[in-house]
Amino acid sequence: MENSAGLGVLNSYGPRTTNGKYGAPGVDELIQVAIWDFTYSDLPDGASDALSLDLVIPANSTIVDARLLIDTAFTSTSTTTDLEVGLYSVVDGTTAIDADGLLTAVNASQTTIAVAGALITGTGALVGQVSSTTVGGVLVVASSAADLLTGAGRVIVRYILNS
């Protein structure tokens, strides 16, 4: 990556590896697939990535489904920490389109995220709906308490870009 102009525009020469941290696109005919990998100590927050490498769910996209795959069980000191997964405005990464629009705290409760290999299906308000007609969304995973000790997972979102 090169940022020689000082304008926040990056030039990429050749392949680069991000290991899924910023999201990786996939496609299944009409349905697009976006996948984010994260750990308990590096939750996707939408605003912290200074290079703006986050994968964006485009405006006017219908969310087909959202799932959370638990690779390593999540634990916390309180044993009551839940996760919420939603979309925030690509403009600033801090304005919520819907903070738990993909997976709610009920979906990703401490009980469900504490099981390695679990595949949790989201029932947030954005699932089955258009995410936003005006602005693209970046993924944010938030914990209900800042006491996670272990855990790793992947959020998988399938969506259709409406014309």
N, C-alpha and C positions, 0 to 999 in steps of 0.2 A: 504494500500500500504506500502510496506517495501523496503527500499533501503539500505540494510545493508552492501553490498559488496563495495559500493562506486564506482561502475563501470557504473552507469546509468541504471542498469537493475532493474526493479521493480518486486516484487513478490506481487501478489494479492491473498488474502485469502477470499474466499466467494464473494458474489455479491457486486458490487459497483455501485453507482449512479453518473452519470456525467450530467444528465439532458439535454443531447443532445449537450452540449457545444463543445465537441470534435468530434462530428459526431456519428451517430448510423447506423449500417448496417441493411439492409432488403433485402429480395430476392423475386422475382416473376419469378419462373422457371429459364429461361436463363438470364433474365434481373436482374441485381443487382441494389439496390436502396441505395443511401447515403443521409442522411439528416443532415444539420447543423442548429442549433438554435443560434441566436445572437441578441444583442441589439445595439442601436446606439453607446453606450459607450464601447462596447466589440466586435468589428468586428473581424472575423477570419483573422489572419494575417500570419499564417504559420510558423513564426519564433519565436514568443514570448513564446510558451508553452515549458518551460524547460524540462518537462517530456516526450515530444514527444508523446502526447496522440492523436494527430490529426488522423482522419480517412484518409486513403490513397486510392486514385483511382489508382489501379495497372497499371504499364507500360503495353502497348499493349492493352489497353481498348478502345473500341469504345463508344463514348458518344452518347447515344440515344437522350436524351434531358436534358435541365436544366431549372428549374423554380424557381422563387422567390415568396414566399407567404408572403404578408405583414400582420403581426399579429396586429401591432400597427403602425399607420401612422407615417412616417418619416417627421420631420420638421427641418428647419435649419434657422440660422439668415440671410443668404443671399438669401434664397428661390430659389437658383439655384444649390444646391448640388445634384449631381448624384452619383449613385453607379456603380462600375464595379466589376464583379465577374469572377475570372479566376483560373487557376491552376499554382502552383509553384513547383519546384523540391523538393521532399521529402528529398533530401540530405541536403539542408540548409534552405529551406523555403523562400529564398530570390531571387533565380534565376527563372525568369518567364519562364514557358512553353508557356503560353499565358495569359497575365494579364487581358484581357477581353474576353477570349476565350469561356466563358459560357454565360454571360450576359454583353452586352455593355452598355455604358452610355446612348445610345439612348433607349435601352430596359428599363433600370432602371433610368429614368430621375426623377427629383424632382416631376414632375407632376404625374407620375405613382406610385412612392413610397409614395406619400402623401395620398393614399387611403387605409384605413384599409380593409382587406379582398381581396384585389386585388391579382390575380395570374398572374404573368408576365412570359411570355415564352421567353427564351433566344435564340438569333440568332448569338451568337459568333462563331468565326472561328472553334472552336473545336467541336461544335455540329454537329453530323453526321460523325465525323472523329475519327481517332485514336489519343488519347490524346498525347502520346509519346511512341515510341517503345523501349526506353532505360531507362526511369526513371519514377517512380510513382509520382503522383501529390497530393499536399495538397491544400485545398481551401483557397483562399484569397479574401476578400471583401474589396474594397478600395473606399473611398469617394473622390469626386473631390475637396472638401474643408473640412477643419477640423472644421466645424461649426454645426454639427448635434446636435439637442436639444432633440429630442424624436424619438422613433421608435424601432420596433422589427420585426424580420422576420425569415423565414426559407428558406434555399436553398435546393432544392431537385434535385439530379442528378441521372438519370438512365443511366446505362452503361452495356456493355457486355464485359466480359473478353475473349479476343480472345486466342485461343490455339496456 
